[in-house]
Amino acid sequence: MSDSGWSEAEKAAMQARAEEMRAERGGKKKADALADLLAKVAEMPDDERVMAERLHSLVMETAPQLEPRTWYGMPAWSLGGKVLCFFQPATKFESRYSTFGFQDVARLDDGAMWPASFALVSLGAEEERTITALVERAVRGS
């Protein structure tokens, strides 16, 4: 933590988001947003990079209408300009596990309480099926 109360990783994420917002206001092209996502993925350690590459493929195969982008410097996929889901690698904030999460636009509502973020330490066939079903449901409900 710094004197401001924000960690260096948190400050870097806020700076990345500010840059993303400036680019969006400047009319950033979809191809540039995809290139940004792929560049962030390429920077990741091997285990996270492989997971992020597979997640990107899964999301795009499941919901090709989603637009790849970065969000706070992390891979994300949006619908109608709003982030629907994202991948937070463990190394982003020195966490114990990576996270695949959904924003409220996803409408994964299930009663009075439901999960919107999932810890991810590896990505096998079962996790892929779960993620695919969640992305399908999120897109349908949005």
PyMOL commands that set and color helices and strands:
alter all, ss='L'
color gray80, all
select helices_A, chain A and resi 8-25+30-42+46-62+90-92+104-106+125-141
alter helices_A, ss='H'
color red, helices_A
select strands_A, chain A and resi 67-71+74-79+82-88+98-102+117-120
alter strands_A, ss='S'
color yellow, strands_A
deselect
rebuild
show_as cartoon
